[in-house]
Amino acid sequence: MQSITQRRHDIDALRVLAFGLLILYHLGMAYVAEWGWHVKSSYQSEPLQLVMLAVNQWRMPLLFLISGAASYFLFHKLGTGDYLLRRMKQLLIPLAFGMLVVVPPQAYYEALSNGFIEPGYLSFLLKYFSFSPWPENAFAGSEFGLTWNHLWYLPYLACYALALIPLALWFKHQRWLGRFIENIKSWQLLILPLVPMMVYGLVLFPRFGGINYAVVDDWYTHARFFTYFFCGYLLVSSNAPWEILARLRNRLVIAAPLTFALYLLFDRVLPDSSIPAQEKMLFIVIYTNRWVWLLAVLACAYRFLNKQFRWLPYATEAVYPWYILHQTITVIAVYQLGQLALGPILEPLLVLLITIFSCWASYEFIIRRNPVLRPLFGLKPISNIEPIAVETPIPRSS
């Protein structure tokens, strides 16, 4: 079994890069044609859809998988009670703070863009904090009176952190499962995780549909994301899966774009019902594409990122505040710069630069140095800072 004291720099580095990708993805959501988002630029691109679609297939499963891997080390380091306490503090406090302080500007600019309100942020806040429903489609979550927008990942992760505890305790006493992972075969690593996904697609998806971002009555989403979360937990419990990934890395890198091409064939090229059992085959292709991409990303990270980079401890702590802040900054920048007619190249470039600079400056000069703000952004008190390893929680995106 994997030593809980073994540092996995690749997991930390992959988290940082995944959130860098997240910032680019949310920037793309403002500019991709035909996809709805909180605030859209007038400069929209159809070719951007292909890039966004390729990333969209595996970006959230990757974040949940990494979070499950982090939970393995955190659970074994702290034990049940302290694990639960730390997870809830690091997830629910930033969620509450984010919903009350960070996210409202997104709802304001979305409602303003949709024509439901007049300019005036303070008057918007007075109605927003009355917690009464807004007109339908005023902003994402307006039917509930308030929203968590991109912070939806935190309540989902909190649910999975709770659900993990009985499974982790059970896993500790199942020697057969530990032996199975120690002796896992290549075909088992490639095939077995696809089996539950197919069941979810055939049984749960027709009833519950895709993600609703509300936690409640979202069982297809919970089944998928918790499975990726627990796969991450199991994968880092042994070196055996990583030795397989090291051997298969080159083949996985080739296979990943091929499975995406197959997905495009079924989803966008073939007419509906042009071949027998086409819908069921599409499910197989979708889940295979996601899993192959995940394995390819993990294999490359294990090969190239499992090093003690000088920037990694700083970036690992900074990534949570950046996650909490970035989408609000992007939404504001897209709306404000959209009034200036800067063109399809300069505008997104400036939005990206503003987002990166604002996240960095907010973290570097305000959040990390302020003992009151640190817990509100999921950071440890200054007196309790320790070398950052994979136990730091992994937040996510909308």
Secondary structure, DSSP 8 states (H G I E B T S, - for coil): ---TTS--HHHHHHHHHHHHHHHHHHHHHHHBTT---SS--S--BSTHHHHHHHHHTTHHHHHHHHHHHHHHHHHHHH-HHHHHHHHHHHHHHHHHHIIIIISHHHHHHHHHHTTSS-S-HHHHHHHHTTT---STTSSTTGGGTS--GGGGHHHHHHHHHHHHHHHHHHHHT-HHHHHHHHT--HHHHHHTTHHHHHHIIIIIHHHH-S--SSSTT-HHHHHHHHHHHHHHHHHTT-SHHHHHHHHHHHHHHHHHHHHHHHHHIIIIIS-TTSSTTHHHHHHHHHHHHHHHHHHHHHHHHHHHS-S--TTHHHHHHHHHHHHHHHHHHHHHHHHHHTTS---TTHHHHHHHHHHHHHHHHHIIIIITT-TTHHHHTT---GGG-----TTS------
